[in-house]
Amino acid sequence: MDLDRSPELFALIKSMMRMDPAKRIDVQTVCAHPVISRARAAMERTYEECKREGKSVFAASPLAGVPSTFLESILCRSVTTIHECDAMDLSP
């Protein structure tokens, strides 16, 4: 993954890896981060779709493969998902 093209994801990862625990982002903040929230929502939609269609729900697992557009979608770089990203905060 090219993190140069994903400054918001890079900033999130960087904040989770701070050496000083007092400066490290907590799990509640990670879970509430827009990128993580959109990824979780995408997985939940996939899960519900698989259940509805009688397919294996493994497709909704973090271990399953994802479409090539998944990262662009959760980073709001897809024209079809831009409405979901209108309130996204890109500040560091």
N, C-alpha and C positions, 0 to 999 in steps of 0.2 A: 504494500500500500504506500502510495506517495503522500506522505504527510505534509509536504510543501504545498500541495493543492487542497489541504484540509486544515486550515489554521485553527478552526474551532475544535476539531478532534485532537489536534496536537496539543492545544492549550489544556484540554480536559485530561489527557494522559499525563502531561507534565505536572498538572496540579495534583494528580493522584500519586505521583512518584517523588514528591518533595521529601528530602532527608529528615527534616524537622517535623515530627508528628503534629506539633501545634499549628504548623502552616499547611499541612496536608488536608486536602478536601475530604469531608466525611461521606459516608456511604449514602446518607439521605440526600445530600447535594448531588452526588453522582447520579442517583436514581431519578432525581428531578431535572437533570440536565436535558435540554431539548433534544440533543442527538440521541441520548439513551432512551428518552421517552418515545421518540419516533420509532426507534428500533424495536422497542418492546411492543408498541402498538402494531407494527408491521407483523411481528411474530404472532401476536394475538389474532390478527385478521387471518393470517395463514392457518392457524390452528382451527379457528371456527370454520373456515372454508373447507379444510380437509375433513372435519367432522361432518359437515353438511353433505359433502360429496362422497362420503364413505371411503376416503383415502387414508393412508397412514399419516398420523399426526406427527411423525418424525420430521416432516418437512418444516415444522414450526420450531424445531429444536435448534439451539445455537450450534449444534454439531452438524446440522444438515447444510447442504450447499445453498447458496443464495443466488438470486439472479444477478447478472453482471451489473445491473443498474441499482442494486440495493444501496451501496454506499452513496451514490449520487442522490438517491431518494431521501435518505435520512439526513444528508447534509444540505438538503434543499437546493439541489442543483438540477432537479428534474422539472420540466415545465408542467408535468401532470400533478406534481405534489406541491407546487409553490404556494398554493392557498393555505396549506397546512403550516407553512413556515413564515407567514406574515409577521408574527410577533416574536420571531427568533432574535435573541440577543447575541450578537457576534462579538461583544466586547471581551477583552482578555480577562 
